[in-house]
Amino acid sequence: MLYAILVILFGLWDAWPIHGADKETKNFVIVVSKDLRPYLECEQGVRQFLENWHKKPHKIISMHLAEKSQRYVKEAIANLKPDMVICIGTKATYLLKEIKPDCPWVATFIIDKTIEKLKAQGIVAVSMDVPIEKRISVLCRIKDHIHAAVLARDTPVSPKNYVKYGPCQTKDAYFRIFPFFSSIEIALQNILKSLINALFITADPDVFSSQEVVSYTLLWGLRNKVAICGLSSGYVRNGALYALEADLKSLGRQTARLALHYLSGKIKGNVIVQHPKRLVLSINLKTASRLGLKIPESVLKEARVIIK
C-alpha cells in the first residue's frame, strides 16, 4: 500500500512542472545575444532546468547571435516551428519582438527599462534588476542614518521617501530621487548639497551611460564618504561598498520554469514580469573601512564575494 502511494506521488511530482502539456516532443529554442560568460551562465541555467524538469520528450537548440546572422535565426525559427523560444539578452529580445513567432516566447537577461519599452506589445520576462527595496535593506543592516539617493533623467527632486520595510523599520532611513540632465558632475554636486550619504547606481543607460561615468561616480563616493551601492561584483572590486545582483544560473533556471508554466497554460495575460529570486551579495571591506563602517558578521556570512 505504501509503495503504491509513493509511486503515485512521484508520478505527480514529475508531471507538476509541465502540467497540462501534451505527450508530444517539445522543441525549445534558446536565442543568446552574446557569447560572453554571463550570458552563457544564464543559458546553462536554462538548459539545466529544462533537462532536469521537463520529463517529456524534448529537444533544445541554441542559437548565438554572435555566430548566426539575424536572418539565419529568423529563418531557423520559421522552419523549426518551436513550441517555445527563450531569449537571453536585449538583442535577442528585440529580434523576437520583430519576428513575432507563432509560438510563445519569454525573455531574460534584460533590465526593467527594456521591459517597459516592450510592454505595449506584451511580454513574459524575468528581469535582471534587483528591486530597490532589497538593495536598501542590505544597507540598513550595515549602517544607521541612511540618506540615500537615486538619479533619474529629467526628474525633479522627489520628497523624502522614508523606508519602513525589513531591517529599515527601526532606523532613520530614506531615499530621494534626484534629476540627471546632462552631467554626472553637476548631478553629484546637487546630491552632496542635500547631505546624502549613500547613492544607488541603477541599470539606467540614460544616466550611467559609460564606464567613465561609473568610474567617476565610484571615485566621487570614496572622496566624499558616500556609500556607493553597485550593480555587480565588478562595481565592488572597483570601490563600491556592496552590490546585490542576480545569480545568473538561477536566473536561467527561473526563466525556464516560467517558460514551462507559460507553455502549459498556467500563465494568463499579456505582461508577466518577475525579478530574480536568488541573489548574490558582494562586499568591499576596504571601502567599508574608508567610510568608517564595520560590516556585521551576519552580513559577511551571506556574502559570496568579499574584497579585503
C-alpha positions in Angstrom: 0.0 0.0 0.0 2.8 2.4 1.0 4.7 1.5 -2.2 1.6 2.3 -4.4 1.2 5.7 -2.7 4.8 6.6 -3.2 4.5 5.7 -6.9 1.5 8.0 -7.3 3.3 10.8 -5.5 6.4 10.6 -7.6 4.3 10.5 -10.7 2.6 13.7 -9.7 5.9 15.3 -8.9 7.4 14.5 -12.3 4.3 15.9 -14.1 3.9 19.0 -12.0 6.3 21.5 -13.8 4.5 20.9 -17.1 1.0 20.0 -16.0 -1.3 20.3 -19.0 1.3 19.8 -21.7 0.7 17.0 -24.2 2.9 14.0 -24.8 4.5 15.2 -28.0 8.2 16.0 -28.2 8.6 19.7 -27.3 11.1 21.8 -29.1 12.8 24.6 -27.3 14.9 27.3 -29.0 17.3 29.4 -26.9 18.5 32.7 -28.6 21.5 34.2 -26.9 22.6 37.8 -27.6 26.3 37.5 -26.9 29.0 34.8 -26.4 30.1 36.2 -23.1 30.4 34.4 -19.8 27.4 36.0 -18.0 25.1 35.2 -21.0 26.4 31.6 -21.2 25.9 31.1 -17.5 22.3 32.1 -17.8 21.9 29.8 -20.8 23.4 26.9 -18.8 20.8 27.5 -16.1 18.0 27.4 -18.7 19.3 24.1 -20.1 19.8 22.6 -16.7 16.2 23.2 -15.7 14.7 22.1 -19.0 16.8 18.9 -19.0 16.1 18.0 -15.3 12.5 19.0 -15.0 10.9 18.5 -18.4 10.5 14.8 -18.3 8.6 14.5 -21.5 10.5 14.0 -24.8 12.1 17.3 -25.8 14.9 18.9 -27.9 16.9 22.1 -27.0 18.5 24.1 -29.7 20.7 27.1 -29.0 21.4 29.9 -31.5 24.0 32.6 -30.6 23.7 35.9 -32.4 27.5 36.3 -32.3 27.7 33.3 -34.6 24.5 33.4 -36.6 23.0 36.3 -38.5 19.6 37.7 -37.6 18.3 36.5 -40.9 19.5 32.9 -40.2 17.8 33.0 -36.8 14.5 34.2 -38.3 14.5 31.5 -41.0 15.6 28.8 -38.5 12.7 29.7 -36.1 10.2 29.7 -39.0 11.4 26.3 -40.2 11.8 24.6 -36.8 8.4 25.8 -35.6 9.4 25.5 -31.9 7.0 25.1 -29.0 8.8 27.8 -27.0 11.6 30.4 -27.6 13.7 31.7 -24.7 15.6 34.9 -25.3 18.7 35.8 -23.3 19.8 39.4 -23.7 18.4 42.6 -25.1 19.4 42.0 -28.7 17.8 38.6 -28.8 14.6 40.0 -27.2 14.2 42.8 -29.8 14.8 40.2 -32.5 11.9 38.1 -31.3 9.7 41.1 -31.0 10.4 41.8 -34.6 9.9 38.1 -35.7 6.6 37.7 -33.8 6.8 33.9 -33.8 3.6 31.8 -33.7 4.8 30.1 -30.5 5.0 31.7 -27.1 8.4 33.2 -26.0 10.0 34.5 -22.9 12.9 36.8 -22.2 15.6 37.3 -19.6 18.9 39.0 -19.0 17.2 42.3 -19.7 16.6 45.3 -17.5 13.3 46.9 -16.3 13.8 49.8 -18.7 13.9 47.5 -21.7 10.8 45.6 -20.4 8.9 48.9 -20.1 9.6 49.6 -23.8 8.3 46.2 -24.7 5.2 46.1 -22.5 3.0 47.7 -25.2 3.4 44.5 -27.3 3.1 42.2 -24.3 6.0 40.3 -22.8 6.7 37.4 -20.4 10.1 38.0 -18.8 12.5 37.7 -15.9 14.3 41.0 -15.3 17.9 41.2 -14.1 17.1 44.2 -11.9 17.1 43.7 -8.2 14.2 45.8 -6.6 15.5 48.9 -4.8 13.9 47.8 -1.5 16.0 44.7 -1.4 19.2 46.7 -2.1 18.3 49.3 0.6 17.6 46.5 3.1 21.2 45.3 2.9 22.4 48.9 3.6 20.1 49.1 6.6 21.9 46.1 8.0 25.2 47.8 7.7 24.7 51.4 8.8 22.3 53.8 10.5 21.0 57.2 9.3 20.7 56.3 5.7 20.1 59.3 3.5 20.2 57.7 0.1 19.8 59.0 -3.5 18.9 57.6 -6.9 19.5 59.5 -10.1 16.9 59.6 -12.9 16.9 61.6 -16.1 14.8 64.7 -16.3 13.1 64.0 -13.0 12.6 66.8 -10.3 13.9 66.2 -6.8 11.4 63.9 -5.0 10.3 64.4 -1.4 11.9 62.3 1.3 10.6 58.7 0.9 11.1 57.1 4.3 11.9 53.4 4.2 9.8 51.3 6.6 10.3 47.7 5.4 12.5 44.9 6.6 15.6 45.9 8.7 15.0 49.6 7.9 11.9 49.8 10.0 13.6 50.9 13.2 16.2 53.1 11.5 16.4 56.7 10.2 16.4 55.7 6.5 15.0 57.5 3.5 15.8 57.9 -0.2 15.1 60.6 -2.7 15.2 60.7 -6.5 17.5 63.5 -7.9 17.5 64.7 -11.5 20.1 63.9 -14.1 20.1 66.2 -17.1 23.4 66.0 -18.9 26.4 66.0 -16.5 27.2 63.4 -13.8 29.4 66.0 -12.1 26.6 68.5 -11.7 24.1 65.8 -10.6 26.5 64.5 -7.9 27.2 68.1 -6.7 23.5 68.6 -6.2 23.3 65.4 -4.2 26.0 66.5 -1.8 24.1 69.7 -1.0 21.3 67.6 0.4 23.6 65.7 2.8 23.2 62.4 1.0 25.4 59.6 2.4 24.5 56.8 0.0 23.9 56.5 -3.7 22.4 53.6 -5.6 23.7 53.1 -9.1 20.9 51.9 -11.3 20.8 49.9 -14.6 19.8 53.1 -16.4 21.8 53.7 -19.6 20.4 57.2 -19.8 22.4 58.1 -16.6 25.2 55.6 -16.2 25.9 55.6 -19.9 29.6 54.6 -19.9 32.4 53.0 -17.9 33.9 56.5 -17.5 30.7 57.7 -15.8 30.6 54.7 -13.4 34.3 55.1 -12.6 33.8 58.8 -11.8 30.9 58.0 -9.6 32.8 55.4 -7.6 35.8 57.7 -7.1 33.4 60.5 -6.1 31.9 58.3 -3.5 35.3 57.4 -1.9 36.4 61.0 -1.8 33.2 62.3 -0.3 32.5 59.3 2.0 29.3 58.4 0.3 28.4 54.7 0.2 28.0 53.6 -3.4 25.8 50.6 -3.9 26.7 49.0 -7.2 25.1 46.6 -9.6 27.6 43.7 -9.5 30.8 42.4 -8.0 32.7 44.3 -10.7 31.5 47.6 -9.1 32.5 46.3 -5.7 36.0 45.4 -6.9 36.3 49.0 -8.1 35.3 50.7 -4.9 31.5 50.3 -4.4 30.6 49.4 -0.8 28.4 46.4 -1.8 26.3 45.0 -4.6 23.3 42.8 -4.8 22.9 41.1 -8.1 21.1 38.2 -9.8 22.6 34.7 -9.6 22.9 34.1 -13.3 22.4 30.3 -13.4 19.5 30.7 -11.1 18.1 33.4 -13.4 18.2 30.9 -16.2 16.5 28.3 -14.2 13.8 30.7 -13.1 13.2 31.7 -16.7 13.0 28.1 -17.8 10.4 27.4 -15.1 8.4 30.5 -16.2 8.6 29.2 -19.8 7.2 25.8 -18.9 4.4 27.3 -16.9 3.6 29.6 -19.9 3.7 26.6 -22.3 1.4 24.6 -20.1 -1.2 27.3 -19.9 -0.6 28.2 -16.2 0.2 31.8 -17.2 -2.6 34.1 -18.4 -2.2 37.7 -19.6 0.0 39.7 -21.9 2.5 41.0 -19.5 4.2 38.9 -16.8 7.4 40.2 -15.2 9.4 38.5 -12.5 12.5 39.7 -10.7 15.4 37.5 -9.7 14.7 35.2 -6.7 18.3 34.1 -5.9 20.7 36.9 -5.3 24.5 37.3 -4.9 25.9 39.7 -2.3 29.4 41.3 -2.8 31.1 43.5 -0.2 34.3 45.6 -0.2 35.8 45.7 3.3 38.4 48.3 2.2 35.7 50.7 1.2 33.8 50.0 4.4 36.9 51.0 6.4 37.3 54.2 4.5 33.6 55.0 5.3 34.1 54.2 8.9 31.8 51.2 8.8 32.1 47.8 10.4 30.2 45.1 8.4 28.2 42.8 10.8 29.2 39.1 10.8 25.7 38.2 9.8 26.1 40.1 6.6 29.6 38.8 5.8 28.3 35.2 6.1 25.8 35.9 3.4 28.4 37.5 1.0 29.7 35.3 -1.8 32.4 37.9 -2.8 34.4 39.7 -0.1 37.1 42.2 -1.1 39.7 42.6 1.7 
